Amino acid sequence: MSKRNHTAFDVRYVMQVASRAIAALFGGYALAAMTTAGLSRWLPLPRVEAVMTGMLSSFAIYATVAIVAFAVTRAWRVWLYLAIAGVPLAIALACTGPGMTP
């Protein structure tokens, strides 16, 4: 049996960390932006309060995605969770055009 060199460059590990970082940065931003747009559009509040509520919730969503991206055991689950949360939200936003409500 050969000994594994622990100082060697492990490509799989680097790719998993890079995948998680990309999911946290860009996936978190996309999910937070879509949630902000959805809440701003669909909350039954005055426009200013709905936008402010959406913007404030985006900080919590972005932070949650960043934490979950590095907390799950498998890197592909991060992308699955982002798809499960993001695809229905994107479809709902696409079905309601500017100025429309669901």
Summary of the structure (lengths in Angstrom):
residues: 102
radius of gyration: 18.3
end to end distance: 63.0
largest distance: 68.9
contacts: 257
relative contact order: 0.15
helix: 76%
strand: 0%
